[in-house]
Amino acid sequence: MVADRRLRAALHSRGVMVGRHRLRTLMRNNGIRPVWKRKFIHTTNSHHTLPIAENVLNRQFEPAAMNRAWVADIT
């Protein structure tokens, strides 16, 4: 656990010697929980005012001629 290592290092720099298991027990007993940095941030915003492309294919998957409709799969 990274948080208890940082706390242990901070205590050690102040002259307080405590073992990592003892520190974890003290943190648990006092309700101290580490704050984790988020690893992934959702960037999709569905509530925007940007223009949305028109659905010109309108689920007609058999175009009248070749090279008239191109599709892609972003999944």
All heavy atoms as a GROMACS GRO file, in nm:
protein
  615
    1MET      N    1   0.085  -0.117   0.000
    1MET     CA    2   0.000   0.000   0.000
    1MET      C    3   0.090   0.123   0.000
    1MET      O    4   0.175   0.139   0.086
    1MET     CB    5  -0.091  -0.004   0.123
    1MET     CG    6  -0.203   0.096   0.113
    1MET     SD    7  -0.313   0.108   0.255
    1MET     CE    8  -0.349  -0.056   0.298
    2VAL      N    9   0.071   0.208  -0.095
    2VAL     CA   10   0.157   0.325  -0.112
    2VAL      C   11   0.132   0.428  -0.004
    2VAL      O   12   0.225   0.492   0.046
    2VAL     CB   13   0.134   0.387  -0.252
    2VAL    CG1   14   0.216   0.512  -0.270
    2VAL    CG2   15   0.168   0.286  -0.360
    3ALA      N   16   0.006   0.444   0.038
    3ALA     CA   17  -0.027   0.548   0.135
    3ALA      C   18   0.044   0.525   0.268
    3ALA      O   19   0.095   0.620   0.328
    3ALA     CB   20  -0.178   0.555   0.155
    4ASP      N   21   0.047   0.400   0.314
    4ASP     CA   22   0.112   0.378   0.443
    4ASP      C   23   0.264   0.395   0.431
    4ASP      O   24   0.329   0.432   0.527
    4ASP     CB   25   0.076   0.241   0.501
    4ASP     CG   26   0.116   0.125   0.414
    4ASP    OD1   27   0.096   0.132   0.292
    4ASP    OD2   28   0.165   0.027   0.468
    5ARG      N   29   0.320   0.370   0.312
    5ARG     CA   30   0.464   0.395   0.294
    5ARG      C   31   0.495   0.544   0.301
    5ARG      O   32   0.594   0.584   0.361
    5ARG     CB   33   0.512   0.337   0.162
    5ARG     CG   34   0.523   0.186   0.166
    5ARG     CD   35   0.581   0.135   0.040
    5ARG     NE   36   0.480   0.142  -0.065
    5ARG     CZ   37   0.479   0.066  -0.173
    5ARG    NH1   38   0.574  -0.020  -0.194
    5ARG    NH2   39   0.384   0.077  -0.261
    6ARG      N   40   0.407   0.625   0.238
    6ARG     CA   41   0.429   0.770   0.245
    6ARG      C   42   0.413   0.821   0.388
    6ARG      O   43   0.492   0.904   0.435
    6ARG     CB   44   0.330   0.842   0.154
    6ARG     CG   45   0.362   0.827   0.008
    6ARG     CD   46   0.279   0.922  -0.075
    6ARG     NE   47   0.138   0.915  -0.044
    6ARG     CZ   48   0.043   0.877  -0.128
    6ARG    NH1   49   0.075   0.844  -0.251
    6ARG    NH2   50  -0.082   0.874  -0.093
    7LEU      N   51   0.310   0.773   0.458
    7LEU     CA   52   0.287   0.815   0.596
    7LEU      C   53   0.401   0.768   0.686
    7LEU      O   54   0.447   0.842   0.773
    7LEU     CB   55   0.153   0.759   0.646
    7LEU     CG   56   0.110   0.799   0.786
    7LEU    CD1   57   0.102   0.951   0.797
    7LEU    CD2   58  -0.025   0.737   0.818
    8ARG      N   59   0.447   0.646   0.662
    8ARG     CA   60   0.558   0.594   0.741
    8ARG      C   61   0.685   0.675   0.718
    8ARG      O   62   0.759   0.705   0.812
    8ARG     CB   63   0.581   0.447   0.706
    8ARG     CG   64   0.683   0.381   0.794
    8ARG     CD   65   0.683   0.231   0.770
    8ARG     NE   66   0.790   0.171   0.847
    8ARG     CZ   67   0.877   0.086   0.797
    8ARG    NH1   68   0.869   0.048   0.673
    8ARG    NH2   69   0.970   0.036   0.873
    9ALA      N   70   0.709   0.715   0.594
    9ALA     CA   71   0.826   0.798   0.564
    9ALA      C   72   0.815   0.935   0.630
    9ALA      O   73   0.913   0.989   0.681
    9ALA     CB   74   0.842   0.813   0.413
   10ALA      N   75   0.693   0.991   0.629
   10ALA     CA   76   0.672   1.121   0.693
   10ALA      C   77   0.694   1.112   0.844
   10ALA      O   78   0.756   1.201   0.904
   10ALA     CB   79   0.532   1.172   0.661
   11LEU      N   80   0.643   1.005   0.903
   11LEU     CA   81   0.664   0.987   1.047
   11LEU      C   82   0.811   0.963   1.079
   11LEU      O   83   0.864   1.015   1.178
   11LEU     CB   84   0.579   0.870   1.098
   11LEU     CG   85   0.428   0.893   1.102
   11LEU    CD1   86   0.356   0.763   1.136
   11LEU    CD2   87   0.393   1.001   1.201
   12HIS      N   88   0.878   0.887   0.995
   12HIS     CA   89   1.020   0.860   1.015
   12HIS      C   90   1.104   0.988   1.008
   12HIS      O   91   1.198   1.006   1.084
   12HIS     CB   92   1.069   0.758   0.912
   12HIS     CG   93   1.214   0.721   0.927
   12HIS    ND1   94   1.260   0.648   1.034
   12HIS    CD2   95   1.322   0.749   0.850
   12HIS    CE1   96   1.391   0.633   1.021
   12HIS    NE2   97   1.430   0.693   0.910
   13SER      N   98   1.067   1.079   0.916
   13SER     CA   99   1.141   1.205   0.904
   13SER      C  100   1.121   1.293   1.028
   13SER      O  101   1.204   1.379   1.057
   13SER     CB  102   1.098   1.280   0.779
   13SER     OG  103   0.965   1.327   0.793
   14ARG      N  104   1.011   1.270   1.102
   14ARG     CA  105   0.986   1.345   1.226
   14ARG      C  106   1.038   1.270   1.349
   14ARG      O  107   1.017   1.314   1.461
   14ARG     CB  108   0.838   1.372   1.243
   14ARG     CG  109   0.784   1.464   1.139
   14ARG     CD  110   0.640   1.492   1.160
   14ARG     NE  111   0.590   1.581   1.056
   14ARG     CZ  112   0.484   1.656   1.070
   14ARG    NH1  113   0.414   1.652   1.180
   14ARG    NH2  114   0.447   1.733   0.972
   15GLY      N  115   1.102   1.156   1.327
   15GLY     CA  116   1.163   1.083   1.438
   15GLY      C  117   1.071   0.980   1.502
   15GLY      O  118   1.107   0.924   1.605
   16VAL      N  119   0.955   0.954   1.445
   16VAL     CA  120   0.863   0.854   1.499
   16VAL      C  121   0.886   0.724   1.424
   16VAL      O  122   0.861   0.715   1.305
   16VAL     CB  123   0.715   0.900   1.484
   16VAL    CG1  124   0.621   0.794   1.540
   16VAL    CG2  125   0.694   1.033   1.551
   17MET      N  126   0.934   0.623   1.495
   17MET     CA  127   0.962   0.495   1.432
   17MET      C  128   0.841   0.403   1.453
   17MET      O  129   0.801   0.379   1.567
   17MET     CB  130   1.087   0.431   1.493
   17MET     CG  131   1.210   0.521   1.484
   17MET     SD  132   1.246   0.569   1.316
   17MET     CE  133   1.335   0.429   1.263
   18VAL      N  134   0.783   0.356   1.344
   18VAL     CA  135   0.668   0.267   1.350
   18VAL      C  136   0.678   0.170   1.234
   18VAL      O  137   0.721   0.205   1.125
   18VAL     CB  138   0.535   0.348   1.346
   18VAL    CG1  139   0.520   0.425   1.217
   18VAL    CG2  140   0.415   0.259   1.369
   19GLY      N  141   0.642   0.044   1.261
   19GLY     CA  142   0.646  -0.058   1.158
   19GLY      C  143   0.526  -0.046   1.065
   19GLY      O  144   0.424   0.014   1.098
   20ARG      N  145   0.536  -0.105   0.947
   20ARG     CA  146   0.430  -0.089   0.849
   20ARG      C  147   0.302  -0.160   0.890
   20ARG      O  148   0.192  -0.110   0.867
   20ARG     CB  149   0.476  -0.131   0.711
   20ARG     CG  150   0.478  -0.277   0.690
   20ARG     CD  151   0.511  -0.316   0.549
   20ARG     NE  152   0.525  -0.461   0.554
   20ARG     CZ  153   0.595  -0.533   0.475
   20ARG    NH1  154   0.659  -0.477   0.378
   20ARG    NH2  155   0.602  -0.661   0.489
   21HIS      N  156   0.314  -0.276   0.953
   21HIS     CA  157   0.194  -0.348   0.996
   21HIS      C  158   0.127  -0.276   1.113
   21HIS      O  159   0.005  -0.271   1.122
   21HIS     CB  160   0.226  -0.493   1.032
   21HIS     CG  161   0.271  -0.573   0.914
   21HIS    ND1  162   0.186  -0.604   0.810
   21HIS    CD2  163   0.392  -0.626   0.882
   21HIS    CE1  164   0.253  -0.674   0.719
   21HIS    NE2  165   0.378  -0.688   0.760
   22ARG      N  166   0.208  -0.222   1.203
   22ARG     CA  167   0.153  -0.145   1.314
   22ARG      C  168   0.083  -0.019   1.261
   22ARG      O  169  -0.025   0.017   1.308
   22ARG     CB  170   0.265  -0.107   1.412
   22ARG     CG  171   0.221  -0.021   1.526
   22ARG     CD  172   0.132  -0.099   1.621
   22ARG     NE  173   0.092  -0.014   1.731
   22ARG     CZ  174  -0.021  -0.028   1.798
   22ARG    NH1  175  -0.103  -0.127   1.767
   22ARG    NH2  176  -0.051   0.051   1.895
   23LEU      N  177   0.144   0.045   1.162
   23LEU     CA  178   0.084   0.165   1.104
   23LEU      C  179  -0.048   0.132   1.036
   23LEU      O  180  -0.146   0.205   1.050
   23LEU     CB  181   0.181   0.227   1.003
   23LEU     CG  182   0.134   0.354   0.936
   23LEU    CD1  183   0.108   0.463   1.038
   23LEU    CD2  184   0.235   0.401   0.835
   24ARG      N  185  -0.053   0.020   0.964
   24ARG     CA  186  -0.179  -0.020   0.899
   24ARG      C  187  -0.287  -0.048   1.003
   24ARG      O  188  -0.403  -0.012   0.984
   24ARG     CB  189  -0.157  -0.143   0.813
   24ARG     CG  190  -0.082  -0.115   0.687
   24ARG     CD  191  -0.066  -0.240   0.604
   24ARG     NE  192   0.016  -0.212   0.487
   24ARG     CZ  193   0.055  -0.303   0.400
   24ARG    NH1  194   0.017  -0.429   0.416
   24ARG    NH2  195   0.130  -0.270   0.298
   25THR      N  196  -0.249  -0.111   1.113
   25THR     CA  197  -0.346  -0.139   1.219
   25THR      C  198  -0.397  -0.009   1.279
   25THR      O  199  -0.518   0.008   1.301
   25THR     CB  200  -0.281  -0.227   1.329
   25THR    OG1  201  -0.232  -0.346   1.269
   25THR    CG2  202  -0.380  -0.260   1.438
   26LEU      N  203  -0.307   0.085   1.306
   26LEU     CA  204  -0.347   0.214   1.362
   26LEU      C  205  -0.437   0.291   1.266
   26LEU      O  206  -0.535   0.354   1.307
   26LEU     CB  207  -0.223   0.297   1.399
   26LEU     CG  208  -0.141   0.246   1.517
   26LEU    CD1  209  -0.011   0.324   1.529
   26LEU    CD2  210  -0.222   0.253   1.644
   27MET      N  211  -0.404   0.287   1.138
   27MET     CA  212  -0.487   0.356   1.039
   27MET      C  213  -0.626   0.294   1.035
   27MET      O  214  -0.726   0.365   1.032
   27MET     CB  215  -0.421   0.348   0.900
   27MET     CG  216  -0.300   0.435   0.884
   27MET     SD  217  -0.216   0.412   0.726
   27MET     CE  218  -0.339   0.471   0.612
   28ARG      N  219  -0.632   0.161   1.034
   28ARG     CA  220  -0.762   0.093   1.029
   28ARG      C  221  -0.845   0.123   1.154
   28ARG      O  222  -0.964   0.152   1.146
   28ARG     CB  223  -0.740  -0.057   1.013
   28ARG     CG  224  -0.870  -0.134   0.995
   28ARG     CD  225  -0.848  -0.282   0.964
   28ARG     NE  226  -0.758  -0.346   1.062
   28ARG     CZ  227  -0.638  -0.396   1.034
   28ARG    NH1  228  -0.592  -0.391   0.911
   28ARG    NH2  229  -0.564  -0.451   1.128
   29ASN      N  230  -0.782   0.119   1.272
   29ASN     CA  231  -0.854   0.143   1.396
   29ASN      C  232  -0.905   0.286   1.408
   29ASN      O  233  -1.005   0.311   1.475
   29ASN     CB  234  -0.766   0.109   1.517
   29ASN     CG  235  -0.740  -0.039   1.529
   29ASN    OD1  236  -0.810  -0.121   1.469
   29ASN    ND2  237  -0.637  -0.075   1.604
   30ASN      N  238  -0.835   0.381   1.348
   30ASN     CA  239  -0.875   0.521   1.356
   30ASN      C  240  -0.955   0.568   1.236
   30ASN      O  241  -0.985   0.686   1.223
   30ASN     CB  242  -0.752   0.610   1.374
   30ASN     CG  243  -0.691   0.592   1.511
   30ASN    OD1  244  -0.754   0.624   1.611
   30ASN    ND2  245  -0.571   0.538   1.517
   31GLY      N  246  -0.987   0.476   1.147
   31GLY     CA  247  -1.070   0.511   1.031
   31GLY      C  248  -0.997   0.595   0.928
   31GLY      O  249  -1.060   0.668   0.852
   32ILE      N  250  -0.865   0.587   0.925
   32ILE     CA  251  -0.787   0.663   0.826
   32ILE      C  252  -0.771   0.576   0.703
   32ILE      O  253  -0.719   0.465   0.709
   32ILE     CB  254  -0.649   0.701   0.883
   32ILE    CG1  255  -0.667   0.787   1.008
   32ILE    CG2  256  -0.567   0.774   0.778
   32ILE    CD1  257  -0.537   0.814   1.080
   33ARG      N  258  -0.820   0.629   0.591
   33ARG     CA  259  -0.812   0.554   0.465
   33ARG      C  260  -0.729   0.634   0.365
   33ARG      O  261  -0.738   0.757   0.361
   33ARG     CB  262  -0.952   0.530   0.410
   33ARG     CG  263  -1.035   0.446   0.505
   33ARG     CD  264  -1.161   0.404   0.439
   33ARG     NE  265  -1.130   0.342   0.312
   33ARG     CZ  266  -1.181   0.228   0.271
   33ARG    NH1  267  -1.266   0.165   0.346
   33ARG    NH2  268  -1.150   0.178   0.154
   34PRO      N  269  -0.652   0.567   0.282
   34PRO     CA  270  -0.574   0.639   0.182
   34PRO      C  271  -0.663   0.695   0.072
   34PRO      O  272  -0.768   0.641   0.041
   34PRO     CB  273  -0.480   0.531   0.125
   34PRO     CG  274  -0.551   0.403   0.152
   34PRO     CD  275  -0.629   0.423   0.278
   35VAL      N  276  -0.622   0.806   0.015
   35VAL     CA  277  -0.692   0.866  -0.097
   35VAL      C  278  -0.617   0.826  -0.223
   35VAL      O  279  -0.499   0.859  -0.240
   35VAL     CB  280  -0.697   1.020  -0.085
   35VAL    CG1  281  -0.764   1.081  -0.206
   35VAL    CG2  282  -0.770   1.059   0.042
   36TRP      N  283  -0.684   0.752  -0.310
   36TRP     CA  284  -0.620   0.702  -0.430
   36TRP      C  285  -0.638   0.799  -0.544
   36TRP      O  286  -0.744   0.857  -0.562
   36TRP     CB  287  -0.680   0.566  -0.470
   36TRP     CG  288  -0.649   0.460  -0.370
   36TRP    CD1  289  -0.726   0.420  -0.267
   36TRP    CD2  290  -0.528   0.384  -0.361
   36TRP    NE1  291  -0.662   0.323  -0.195
   36TRP    CE2  292  -0.542   0.298  -0.251
   36TRP    CE3  293  -0.412   0.380  -0.437
   36TRP    CZ2  294  -0.442   0.209  -0.214
   36TRP    CZ3  295  -0.314   0.290  -0.400
   36TRP    CH2  296  -0.329   0.207  -0.291
   37LYS      N  297  -0.537   0.813  -0.624
   37LYS     CA  298  -0.544   0.895  -0.745
   37LYS      C  299  -0.615   0.813  -0.853
   37LYS      O  300  -0.582   0.696  -0.873
   37LYS     CB  301  -0.404   0.932  -0.792
   37LYS     CG  302  -0.403   1.021  -0.912
   37LYS     CD  303  -0.260   1.058  -0.951
   37LYS     CE  304  -0.260   1.143  -1.075
   37LYS     NZ  305  -0.125   1.175  -1.118
   38ARG      N  306  -0.709   0.875  -0.922
   38ARG     CA  307  -0.781   0.805  -1.027
   38ARG      C  308  -0.686   0.770  -1.141
   38ARG      O  309  -0.608   0.853  -1.184
   38ARG     CB  310  -0.895   0.890  -1.080
   38ARG     CG  311  -1.007   0.907  -0.981
   38ARG     CD  312  -1.119   0.985  -1.044
   38ARG     NE  313  -1.178   0.907  -1.151
   38ARG     CZ  314  -1.300   0.861  -1.152
   38ARG    NH1  315  -1.378   0.884  -1.050
   38ARG    NH2  316  -1.345   0.792  -1.252
   39LYS      N  317  -0.698   0.649  -1.192
   39LYS     CA  318  -0.610   0.605  -1.300
   39LYS      C  319  -0.670   0.636  -1.436
   39LYS      O  320  -0.599   0.641  -1.534
   39LYS     CB  321  -0.584   0.456  -1.287
   39LYS     CG  322  -0.505   0.420  -1.164
   39LYS     CD  323  -0.479   0.273  -1.156
   39LYS     CE  324  -0.401   0.240  -1.031
   39LYS     NZ  325  -0.379   0.098  -1.016
   40PHE      N  326  -0.801   0.652  -1.442
   40PHE     CA  327  -0.866   0.674  -1.570
   40PHE      C  328  -0.972   0.781  -1.552
   40PHE      O  329  -1.048   0.778  -1.456
   40PHE     CB  330  -0.931   0.544  -1.619
   40PHE     CG  331  -1.002   0.559  -1.750
   40PHE    CD1  332  -0.933   0.567  -1.868
   40PHE    CD2  333  -1.141   0.568  -1.754
   40PHE    CE1  334  -0.998   0.580  -1.989
   40PHE    CE2  335  -1.207   0.582  -1.874
   40PHE     CZ  336  -1.135   0.588  -1.991
   41ILE      N  337  -0.975   0.876  -1.642
   41ILE     CA  338  -1.073   0.983  -1.636
   41ILE      C  339  -1.163   0.970  -1.758
   41ILE      O  340  -1.115   0.967  -1.872
   41ILE     CB  341  -1.005   1.120  -1.634
   41ILE    CG1  342  -0.916   1.132  -1.509
   41ILE    CG2  343  -1.107   1.232  -1.636
   41ILE    CD1  344  -0.832   1.257  -1.506
   42HIS      N  345  -1.293   0.964  -1.734
   42HIS     CA  346  -1.387   0.957  -1.845
   42HIS      C  347  -1.392   1.094  -1.912
   42HIS      O  348  -1.415   1.196  -1.845
   42HIS     CB  349  -1.527   0.919  -1.795
   42HIS     CG  350  -1.533   0.780  -1.744
   42HIS    ND1  351  -1.547   0.672  -1.828
   42HIS    CD2  352  -1.524   0.728  -1.621
   42HIS    CE1  353  -1.548   0.561  -1.757
   42HIS    NE2  354  -1.535   0.593  -1.630
   43THR      N  355  -1.374   1.097  -2.043
   43THR     CA  356  -1.371   1.225  -2.114
   43THR      C  357  -1.490   1.242  -2.206
   43THR      O  358  -1.503   1.345  -2.271
   43THR     CB  359  -1.242   1.237  -2.197
   43THR    OG1  360  -1.234   1.125  -2.286
   43THR    CG2  361  -1.120   1.239  -2.107
   44THR      N  362  -1.578   1.143  -2.214
   44THR     CA  363  -1.693   1.153  -2.302
   44THR      C  364  -1.798   1.243  -2.240
   44THR      O  365  -1.835   1.226  -2.125
   44THR     CB  366  -1.754   1.014  -2.328
   44THR    OG1  367  -1.652   0.931  -2.381
   44THR    CG2  368  -1.870   1.023  -2.424
   45ASN      N  369  -1.847   1.340  -2.318
   45ASN     CA  370  -1.950   1.431  -2.272
   45ASN      C  371  -2.067   1.421  -2.369
   45ASN      O  372  -2.061   1.474  -2.479
   45ASN     CB  373  -1.898   1.574  -2.263
   45ASN     CG  374  -2.005   1.671  -2.218
   45ASN    OD1  375  -2.112   1.632  -2.176
   45ASN    ND2  376  -1.974   1.799  -2.227
   46SER      N  377  -2.173   1.354  -2.329
   46SER     CA  378  -2.289   1.338  -2.416
   46SER      C  379  -2.379   1.460  -2.415
   46SER      O  380  -2.465   1.474  -2.501
   46SER     CB  381  -2.370   1.215  -2.373
   46SER     OG  382  -2.290   1.100  -2.384
   47HIS      N  383  -2.362   1.548  -2.320
   47HIS     CA  384  -2.448   1.666  -2.307
   47HIS      C  385  -2.372   1.788  -2.361
   47HIS      O  386  -2.340   1.881  -2.287
   47HIS     CB  387  -2.488   1.687  -2.162
   47HIS     CG  388  -2.553   1.567  -2.102
   47HIS    ND1  389  -2.678   1.523  -2.139
   47HIS    CD2  390  -2.510   1.480  -2.009
   47HIS    CE1  391  -2.709   1.415  -2.070
   47HIS    NE2  392  -2.608   1.385  -1.992
   48HIS      N  393  -2.344   1.788  -2.490
   48HIS     CA  394  -2.271   1.898  -2.550
   48HIS      C  395  -2.360   1.969  -2.651
   48HIS      O  396  -2.468   1.921  -2.687
   48HIS     CB  397  -2.143   1.848  -2.618
   48HIS     CG  398  -2.167   1.741  -2.720
   48HIS    ND1  399  -2.219   1.767  -2.844
   48HIS    CD2  400  -2.146   1.607  -2.714
   48HIS    CE1  401  -2.230   1.653  -2.912
   48HIS    NE2  402  -2.187   1.555  -2.834
   49THR      N  403  -2.315   2.085  -2.694
   49THR     CA  404  -2.391   2.163  -2.792
   49THR      C  405  -2.325   2.160  -2.930
   49THR      O  406  -2.361   2.239  -3.016
   49THR     CB  407  -2.402   2.309  -2.745
   49THR    OG1  408  -2.271   2.361  -2.727
   49THR    CG2  409  -2.478   2.318  -2.614
   50LEU      N  410  -2.233   2.069  -2.950
   50LEU     CA  411  -2.165   2.058  -3.078
   50LEU      C  412  -2.258   1.995  -3.182
   50LEU      O  413  -2.348   1.918  -3.147
   50LEU     CB  414  -2.038   1.973  -3.063
   50LEU     CG  415  -1.934   2.026  -2.966
   50LEU    CD1  416  -1.824   1.924  -2.946
   50LEU    CD2  417  -1.877   2.156  -3.018
   51PRO      N  418  -2.238   2.025  -3.310
   51PRO     CA  419  -2.326   1.966  -3.411
   51PRO      C  420  -2.304   1.816  -3.424
   51PRO      O  421  -2.194   1.766  -3.408
   51PRO     CB  422  -2.284   2.039  -3.540
   51PRO     CG  423  -2.145   2.086  -3.513
   51PRO     CD  424  -2.139   2.115  -3.366
   52ILE      N  425  -2.413   1.745  -3.451
   52ILE     CA  426  -2.408   1.600  -3.468
   52ILE      C  427  -2.437   1.570  -3.614
   52ILE      O  428  -2.529   1.627  -3.674
   52ILE     CB  429  -2.512   1.533  -3.377
   52ILE    CG1  430  -2.481   1.565  -3.232
   52ILE    CG2  431  -2.514   1.383  -3.399
   52ILE    CD1  432  -2.585   1.519  -3.135
   53ALA      N  433  -2.358   1.480  -3.672
   53ALA     CA  434  -2.374   1.446  -3.814
   53ALA      C  435  -2.510   1.382  -3.839
   53ALA      O  436  -2.559   1.303  -3.757
   53ALA     CB  437  -2.262   1.353  -3.858
   54GLU      N  438  -2.568   1.414  -3.949
   54GLU     CA  439  -2.698   1.361  -3.987
   54GLU      C  440  -2.685   1.214  -4.028
   54GLU      O  441  -2.586   1.174  -4.088
   54GLU     CB  442  -2.754   1.442  -4.104
   54GLU     CG  443  -2.893   1.403  -4.145
   54GLU     CD  444  -2.941   1.485  -4.264
   54GLU    OE1  445  -2.878   1.586  -4.295
   54GLU    OE2  446  -3.040   1.444  -4.324
   55ASN      N  447  -2.786   1.135  -4.000
   55ASN     CA  448  -2.788   0.994  -4.035
   55ASN      C  449  -2.840   0.981  -4.178
   55ASN      O  450  -2.958   0.958  -4.201
   55ASN     CB  451  -2.877   0.916  -3.937
   55ASN     CG  452  -2.874   0.768  -3.964
   55ASN    OD1  453  -2.800   0.720  -4.049
   55ASN    ND2  454  -2.955   0.694  -3.891
   56VAL      N  455  -2.750   0.995  -4.274
   56VAL     CA  456  -2.791   0.993  -4.414
   56VAL      C  457  -2.815   0.850  -4.465
   56VAL      O  458  -2.889   0.831  -4.561
   56VAL     CB  459  -2.689   1.065  -4.505
   56VAL    CG1  460  -2.684   1.212  -4.473
   56VAL    CG2  461  -2.551   1.003  -4.491
   57LEU      N  462  -2.756   0.751  -4.403
   57LEU     CA  463  -2.776   0.613  -4.446
   57LEU      C  464  -2.913   0.561  -4.402
   57LEU      O  465  -2.977   0.485  -4.474
   57LEU     CB  466  -2.665   0.524  -4.390
   57LEU     CG  467  -2.650   0.386  -4.449
   57LEU    CD1  468  -2.629   0.393  -4.599
   57LEU    CD2  469  -2.535   0.313  -4.384
   58ASN      N  470  -2.960   0.607  -4.288
   58ASN     CA  471  -3.093   0.575  -4.237
   58ASN      C  472  -3.122   0.425  -4.241
   58ASN      O  473  -3.228   0.382  -4.283
   58ASN     CB  474  -3.200   0.654  -4.311
   58ASN     CG  475  -3.327   0.663  -4.231
   58ASN    OD1  476  -3.326   0.639  -4.110
   58ASN    ND2  477  -3.436   0.698  -4.296
   59ARG      N  478  -3.023   0.347  -4.201
   59ARG     CA  479  -3.032   0.200  -4.193
   59ARG      C  480  -3.064   0.133  -4.326
   59ARG      O  481  -3.113   0.022  -4.331
   59ARG     CB  482  -3.133   0.159  -4.086
   59ARG     CG  483  -3.094   0.209  -3.947
   59ARG     CD  484  -3.174   0.145  -3.838
   59ARG     NE  485  -3.156   0.002  -3.829
   59ARG     CZ  486  -3.057  -0.061  -3.765
   59ARG    NH1  487  -2.963   0.008  -3.706
   59ARG    NH2  488  -3.053  -0.193  -3.761
   60GLN      N  489  -3.036   0.197  -4.437
   60GLN     CA  490  -3.049   0.136  -4.570
   60GLN      C  491  -2.911   0.081  -4.605
   60GLN      O  492  -2.827   0.151  -4.661
   60GLN     CB  493  -3.094   0.240  -4.674
   60GLN     CG  494  -3.228   0.302  -4.643
   60GLN     CD  495  -3.339   0.199  -4.641
   60GLN    OE1  496  -3.342   0.109  -4.725
   60GLN    NE2  497  -3.428   0.211  -4.545
   61PHE      N  498  -2.889  -0.046  -4.571
   61PHE     CA  499  -2.756  -0.104  -4.582
   61PHE      C  500  -2.726  -0.160  -4.720
   61PHE      O  501  -2.624  -0.223  -4.739
   61PHE     CB  502  -2.737  -0.211  -4.475
   61PHE     CG  503  -2.747  -0.157  -4.334
   61PHE    CD1  504  -2.845  -0.201  -4.249
   61PHE    CD2  505  -2.659  -0.061  -4.289
   61PHE    CE1  506  -2.854  -0.152  -4.120
   61PHE    CE2  507  -2.666  -0.010  -4.161
   61PHE     CZ  508  -2.765  -0.056  -4.076
   62GLU      N  509  -2.813  -0.140  -4.814
   62GLU     CA  510  -2.787  -0.185  -4.951
   62GLU      C  511  -2.797  -0.063  -5.043
   62GLU      O  512  -2.902  -0.033  -5.098
   62GLU     CB  513  -2.888  -0.292  -4.991
   62GLU     CG  514  -2.875  -0.418  -4.907
   62GLU     CD  515  -2.976  -0.524  -4.944
   62GLU    OE1  516  -3.037  -0.515  -5.053
   62GLU    OE2  517  -2.995  -0.616  -4.864
   63PRO      N  518  -2.684   0.009  -5.064
   63PRO     CA  519  -2.689   0.129  -5.148
   63PRO      C  520  -2.720   0.095  -5.294
   63PRO      O  521  -2.701  -0.019  -5.338
   63PRO     CB  522  -2.549   0.189  -5.134
   63PRO     CG  523  -2.464   0.078  -5.084
   63PRO     CD  524  -2.553  -0.016  -5.010
   64ALA      N  525  -2.765   0.194  -5.368
   64ALA     CA  526  -2.807   0.175  -5.507
   64ALA      C  527  -2.689   0.145  -5.599
   64ALA      O  528  -2.705   0.075  -5.699
   64ALA     CB  529  -2.881   0.299  -5.556
   65ALA      N  530  -2.570   0.197  -5.567
   65ALA     CA  531  -2.454   0.176  -5.653
   65ALA      C  532  -2.330   0.156  -5.566
   65ALA      O  533  -2.330   0.183  -5.447
   65ALA     CB  534  -2.434   0.295  -5.746
   66MET      N  535  -2.222   0.110  -5.630
   66MET     CA  536  -2.098   0.088  -5.558
   66MET      C  537  -2.035   0.222  -5.519
   66MET      O  538  -2.051   0.322  -5.588
   66MET     CB  539  -2.000   0.008  -5.645
   66MET     CG  540  -2.052  -0.126  -5.683
   66MET     SD  541  -1.959  -0.269  -5.636
   66MET     CE  542  -1.803  -0.227  -5.588
   67ASN      N  543  -1.964   0.219  -5.408
   67ASN     CA  544  -1.887   0.334  -5.360
   67ASN      C  545  -1.977   0.454  -5.327
   67ASN      O  546  -1.935   0.568  -5.338
   67ASN     CB  547  -1.780   0.374  -5.462
   67ASN     CG  548  -1.655   0.422  -5.395
   67ASN    OD1  549  -1.640   0.406  -5.272
   67ASN    ND2  550  -1.565   0.479  -5.470
   68ARG      N  551  -2.101   0.429  -5.286
   68ARG     CA  552  -2.192   0.537  -5.248
   68ARG      C  553  -2.203   0.553  -5.098
   68ARG      O  554  -2.238   0.660  -5.050
   68ARG     CB  555  -2.332   0.508  -5.305
   68ARG     CG  556  -2.342   0.502  -5.454
   68ARG     CD  557  -2.322   0.638  -5.512
   68ARG     NE  558  -2.426   0.728  -5.459
   68ARG     CZ  559  -2.479   0.825  -5.524
   68ARG    NH1  560  -2.444   0.848  -5.647
   68ARG    NH2  561  -2.568   0.902  -5.468
   69ALA      N  562  -2.180   0.447  -5.022
   69ALA     CA  563  -2.192   0.452  -4.876
   69ALA      C  564  -2.074   0.380  -4.814
   69ALA      O  565  -2.049   0.264  -4.847
   69ALA     CB  566  -2.323   0.390  -4.831
   70TRP      N  567  -2.002   0.449  -4.727
   70TRP     CA  568  -1.890   0.388  -4.657
   70TRP      C  569  -1.927   0.382  -4.510
   70TRP      O  570  -1.986   0.475  -4.455
   70TRP     CB  571  -1.764   0.473  -4.675
   70TRP     CG  572  -1.707   0.471  -4.813
   70TRP    CD1  573  -1.774   0.453  -4.930
   70TRP    CD2  574  -1.570   0.488  -4.846
   70TRP    NE1  575  -1.688   0.459  -5.036
   70TRP    CE2  576  -1.561   0.481  -4.987
   70TRP    CE3  577  -1.456   0.511  -4.774
   70TRP    CZ2  578  -1.442   0.493  -5.054
   70TRP    CZ3  579  -1.337   0.524  -4.841
   70TRP    CH2  580  -1.330   0.514  -4.982
   71VAL      N  581  -1.888   0.274  -4.445
   71VAL     CA  582  -1.916   0.259  -4.303
   71VAL      C  583  -1.788   0.223  -4.229
   71VAL      O  584  -1.691   0.177  -4.289
   71VAL     CB  585  -2.025   0.150  -4.277
   71VAL    CG1  586  -2.157   0.190  -4.338
   71VAL    CG2  587  -1.979   0.017  -4.329
   72ALA      N  588  -1.791   0.244  -4.098
   72ALA     CA  589  -1.677   0.208  -4.013
   72ALA      C  590  -1.731   0.165  -3.877
   72ALA      O  591  -1.840   0.205  -3.837
   72ALA     CB  592  -1.584   0.326  -3.997
   73ASP      N  593  -1.654   0.085  -3.810
   73ASP     CA  594  -1.690   0.038  -3.678
   73ASP      C  595  -1.588   0.092  -3.579
   73ASP      O  596  -1.469   0.059  -3.589
   73ASP     CB  597  -1.694  -0.114  -3.676
   73ASP     CG  598  -1.740  -0.169  -3.542
   73ASP    OD1  599  -1.789  -0.089  -3.460
   73ASP    OD2  600  -1.728  -0.289  -3.522
   74ILE      N  601  -1.631   0.173  -3.484
   74ILE     CA  602  -1.536   0.232  -3.389
   74ILE      C  603  -1.523   0.151  -3.261
   74ILE      O  604  -1.454   0.190  -3.170
   74ILE     CB  605  -1.576   0.378  -3.354
   74ILE    CG1  606  -1.714   0.382  -3.290
   74ILE    CG2  607  -1.569   0.465  -3.478
   74ILE    CD1  608  -1.749   0.516  -3.234
   75THR      N  609  -1.594   0.037  -3.256
   75THR     CA  610  -1.580  -0.045  -3.136
   75THR      C  611  -1.453  -0.125  -3.149
   75THR      O  612  -1.405  -0.189  -3.066
   75THR     CB  613  -1.699  -0.139  -3.119
   75THR    OG1  614  -1.709  -0.224  -3.230
   75THR    CG2  615  -1.827  -0.060  -3.100
   0.00000   0.00000   0.00000
